């Protein structure tokens, strides 16, 4: 039986023994307020919340690169071919599949076959559509999980759940949990970095928030231009010595203010951020300096093409960040519903696949060539998939009941398919894998047991996967 957070008192004598100490606590506080004694006797500097922490077991992945295809990529057009969908094309969905409640009320619409051609690739023979020919060349590195499922019908809640485990805002993101559980592996860059394309994702910064964890664990958004982090670089008139003294003075003022405010995690995060910001003034600029890369590398990521340049730069930047021991990098492709093909899925997905195919393949190639893929877990997927039935004749509705994601590198057994959806791709039927299972698996590969990563909040021990989640063992090498 689990022990209570507060030990039970067995008698009135126990209560009086504990209560007698309350007076001395109050006296200590009053004397400190009047200046008769220091606020903390023998106090030392607070421990660094970002200090490296030992994992629960041997980590297979030192870093994670999460490729978030926001808007909901269609699994039946990319990684999950359905011959039965072709056979039933244009017909109403058979009653045997049920009538799910959909975002746009399309469950009674006719079935929409894919126009894509699927081929088997690599020794594993994993089918990939002709929309992703470059990623297909890496089939033997991929563990395609065809049986993912989630709870949200709409983007805001679903993007939130894929990041935090819950469709409601307020919980820590997976990157924040990983940083909390392991600390940082570098002193000059954030441990958790966010890279956007041209817009914020649905829900904005709550998707990389630290939630109820201390604020120091939240993600940091990087930009592609000469200022990777806003207000990072001081004015030209402020020299290094002056900047150093200014930060030391601010830190001292904040430390004094924080002496009786130990519960204020925002203040603690601010103290750490000032020091990190000073260290990042050179490190962050160096990390985003893609000019140091060869022309061949830039071409590998598609930086020579207007369509692939922006996402390609983020993929290349992600590689540079994991080289510098950043633990968790999340890249958004299609921020603000880019993959949300309610109409014209051919035009929508045709464009988004061209935007993402070459850069992602370039990332996998580059990581492998540099010996980084073995220690870097790459995750691909959106907040949900898309329905096998049509919307407005040429598009597909949101589908959280069954969709595909894949993992590669970082301890993953590549060249395999895990789980399956039904005959038309509507629901996960074999080895269903919930968002909590995905999160548990990522943490497992990083050396963390998702049940043991806990934080007390509002009287209960919270963990990344709330009260659920099982590691997808088939994915592990």
C-alpha positions, 0 to 999 in steps of 0.5 A, spaced: 500 500 500 503 506 498 505 511 503 501 517 504 504 524 502 503 526 510 505 521 515 499 520 520 499 522 527 497 516 532 496 520 538 495 527 541 502 527 544 504 526 537 500 532 535 503 536 541 510 534 539 509 536 532 506 543 534 511 545 539 516 546 533 511 551 530 512 557 535 520 556 533 518 557 526 514 563 527 520 566 532 525 565 527 521 568 521 519 574 526 527 575 528 529 575 521 524 580 519 527 585 524 534 583 522 536 580 528 538 573 524 539 571 517 533 569 513 536 562 512 542 560 517 547 556 514 544 557 507 547 555 501 546 557 494 540 553 491 541 547 487 541 548 480 534 545 477 538 543 470 543 540 473 544 533 469 541 527 473 542 520 472 537 516 468 533 510 471 536 505 466 541 506 460 539 511 455 539 509 448 537 516 445 541 522 448 536 527 444 530 527 441 528 530 434 520 531 434 518 532 427 510 535 428 506 535 422 501 540 424 494 539 421 493 531 421 497 528 415 493 522 412 495 515 414 491 512 408 495 516 403 502 516 406 504 509 410 497 505 410 495 503 404 488 500 404 486 495 398 479 495 401 478 502 401 479 502 393 474 496 392 469 500 396 470 507 393 464 512 392 460 507 397 457 509 404 461 506 409 459 500 411 455 499 418 459 494 421 465 500 422 460 504 426 458 511 425 463 516 429 462 523 431 467 527 427 469 534 427 465 536 421 460 531 421 462 527 415 461 520 417 455 519 412 459 521 406 462 516 401 469 513 402 474 516 398 480 512 395 487 514 395 490 517 388 497 515 391 501 509 388 504 505 394 511 501 393 515 497 398 522 499 400 528 496 403 529 489 405 523 490 410 519 492 404 515 497 408 510 500 403 510 508 402 506 512 397 509 516 392 508 522 396 514 521 400 520 518 395 526 520 399 523 518 406 521 511 403 529 510 401 530 510 409 524 505 410 529 500 414 530 505 419 523 506 420 518 503 425 512 505 423 506 505 428 500 504 424 495 503 430 496 510 434 490 513 437 488 520 441 482 523 444 481 530 441 477 531 435 479 538 433 486 541 433 487 545 439 486 540 444 489 534 439 495 538 438 495 540 446 495 532 447 500 530 443 505 535 446 502 534 453 498 528 454 491 532 455 487 535 451 486 541 456 491 546 457 495 546 463 500 540 463 507 540 462 509 538 455 513 532 454 520 536 452 519 539 459 518 532 463 524 530 459 528 536 462 525 535 469 527 528 469 534 528 466 537 536 467 541 539 461 547 536 458 550 542 456 551 549 459 550 554 453 544 552 450 537 551 452 535 543 453 528 544 450 528 548 443 522 549 439 523 551 431 517 553 427 516 555 420 512 561 419 506 561 424 505 559 431 501 552 432 494 551 435 495 553 442 501 557 441 506 556 447 502 552 451 504 546 447 512 547 450 510 550 457 512 547 463 505 547 466 505 545 473 513 544 473 518 549 475 518 554 469 525 553 468 523 547 464 519 550 459 521 550 451 525 556 448 523 558 441 529 559 436 528 563 430 532 562 423 534 569 423 540 573 425 537 573 432 535 566 434 532 568 441 529 575 442 533 580 446 539 576 447 544 580 444 546 587 448 546 593 444 553 595 441 554 600 446 554 595 452 561 591 453 562 584 455 564 586 462 559 591 463 554 586 461 557 581 466 556 586 472 549 588 470 547 580 470 551 579 476 547 585 480 540 583 477 542 576 479 543 578 486 537 583 487 533 577 485 536 572 490 535 577 495 528 578 493 527 570 492 529 568 499 522 568 502 519 566 496 522 559 495 515 557 492 516 562 486 518 558 480 518 563 475 523 567 479 527 561 480 527 560 472 528 568 471 535 567 475 537 561 471 535 564 464 539 571 466 545 566 466 544 562 461 542 568 456 549 571 458 552 564 456 548 563 449 550 570 447 555 566 443 553 559 443 546 560 440 549 565 434 554 559 433 549 554 433 544 557 428 550 559 423 548 555 417 554 558 413 559 554 416 555 548 413 558 545 406 554 547 400 553 539 399 550 539 406 545 545 404 543 541 398 542 535 402 536 539 406 533 542 400 536 549 402 537 551 394 530 550 393 524 555 395 519 550 397 524 546 402 528 552 404 525 554 410 523 547 413 530 544 411 533 550 415 530 547 421 532 540 420 539 542 419 538 547 425 536 541 429 542 536 427 546 542 429 543 543 436 543 535 438 550 535 436 551 541 441 547 536 446 540 539 446 536 534 449 529 535 446 528 539 439 521 540 436 520 542 429 513 544 426 511 543 419 505 546 417 504 550 423 497 553 423 493 547 420 498 546 414 496 539 413 489 540 414 486 537 408 478 538 409 478 540 401 483 538 395 487 533 399 491 532 393 493 539 392 494 540 400 498 534 401 502 534 395 505 541 397 506 539 404 510 532 402 514 536 397 516 541 403 517 536 408 520 529 404 527 532 402 529 535 408 527 529 413 530 524 408 536 529 409 536 529 416 536 522 417 542 521 412 546 526 415 545 524 422 547 517 420 553 519 416 555 523 422 554 517 427 548 521 431 542 517 429 544 511 434 543 516 439 538 521 436 531 519 436 527 522 431 519 522 431 514 523 425 507 525 426 501 529 427 496 530 432 491 525 428 490 522 421 484 523 416 478 519 415 477 514 409 471 518 408 470 524 404 469 531 406 466 536 400 468 531 395 476 532 395 478 532 402 478 528 409 476 529 416 480 529 422 481 522 424 483 521 432 481 513 432 487 510 428 493 513 424 500 512 423 507 515 426 514 513 425 520 513 429 527 512 427 534 512 431 535 512 438 534 505 440 529 503 435 528 497 431 527 499 424 524 496 418 518 494 421 510 495 422 507 495 429 500 495 429 494 496 424 488 499 423 481 496 420 480 494 413 479 502 411 483 505 415 478 508 420 480 505 427 486 502 430 485 494 431 491 491 432 496 493 438 492 500 439 497 505 441 495 511 445 498 518 445 500 516 453 504 510 450 508 514 445 510 518 450 512 512 455 516 510 449 520 516 448 521 517 455 523 509 455 528 510 450 531 517 453 532 512 460 526 514 464 521 510 466 515 514 465 511 511 472 517 514 476 518 521 473 513 524 478 512 531 481 507 533 487 502 538 485 496 539 488 497 534 493 498 528 488 504 525 485 503 527 477 507 523 472 508 525 464 502 519 462 497 521 467 494 515 470 496 511 463 501 509 458 505 503 456 511 502 453 511 500 446 516 494 446 515 492 439 519 499 437 525 497 442 531 494 438 
